[in-house]
Amino acid sequence: ERQTLAFGACLFSPARGELLRDGKPVKLTSGELALLRALSQKPGQAISRSALAEQTSASMERSIDVQVTRLRKKIETDPRSPVFLQTVRCVGYALMPD
């Protein structure tokens, strides 16, 4: 298991539950952290909304979309055209590390 995952200006340590952007800690909600941890387990692979909902104890798949939107604002340079947290059509989401 990888210690840290690098994407853009961000470094994520799943074990510590710590996200750094430009070396500064980024505050994550428990939902955002659970989502980032789930995605970081399979970097570069699409994970379905339902699987993410199960892994993050989100009650509904739609709440995953909300978490993704919030997380993008924290990690993407331009959240409207995400590079790292990508939507995979008809599947779900994927975290694309450097």
N, C-alpha and C positions, 0 to 999 in steps of 0.2 A: 504493500500500500504506500502510495506517495505521501511524503511529508507535507509538501506544499504544491499548490497548483498556481502557475503564473498565467495571467491573461491581461494584456495591455498594461495599465499602470497598477494593476491589482495583484496581490498575493493572497491566496487563501489556504489556511491550515485547517483541514477538516477535523483533525484530532483536537486542536485547541479551540476550534470554533471561532477563529479569528480571521477577519478580512482587513487587509491593509490596502490603501490606495495612496500612491505616492509616499509610501512609508508611514502614513497616518492611519490609525485605527478607524474603521467605519462601523457605526452602530447598526446592528442587524436585529430585527425582531426575531422571536423564536421561529416564526413561520418562514421568514427569509433564510434563516440559518439552516433550518431543516431542508428547505428546497435546495440551497446551494450544496449542502452535504450530499443529498441524493443525486444531484446532477454530477458532482465531482467524483462519484464512485465509478462512473462510466464516461470519462471525458471523450468528447467527439462522437458519442452515440446518442441517438434520439431516444428519449424515454417518454412513454405515453402519459397523458394527463392523469389517467386512472391510476397508473403505477405511482406517479408522483403524489397523488392525493393519498394513496395508501401509506406511502413511506413518510409523508409529512403530517399525517393525521388531519389533513384538511378535510372538512366535511363534504365539500363538493368540488368537482373538477373546475368549475368556474372560479373558485377561490384561488386555484393555482395560477390562473391568468392574472389575477390581481397581484399576487405575490411576485410573479415574473415581471410585471410592469414596475412594481416598486423596486425590485432588485436591479432592474435595468437602469433606473435613475441613479443608482449608487455605483454601478460598475462600468456603464457604457459612456463613451465620449458623447455620442449622440443616441439617446435611448430610442429615437424613432427609426433609426436604421442600425439595429444591434449587430455587433460583430461577434461578441463572445457568448451571449445568451440568445441562441437562435431558435426561431420557431421552425419546426419541421412539419410542413403541411401534411394534414391527415394523420399525423403521428403524435406529436407533442413538442417537447423542447430538448435542446442539446446545449451543453456547455462546451465551447470551443477554446481550449487553452492555447497558448502560444506554441 
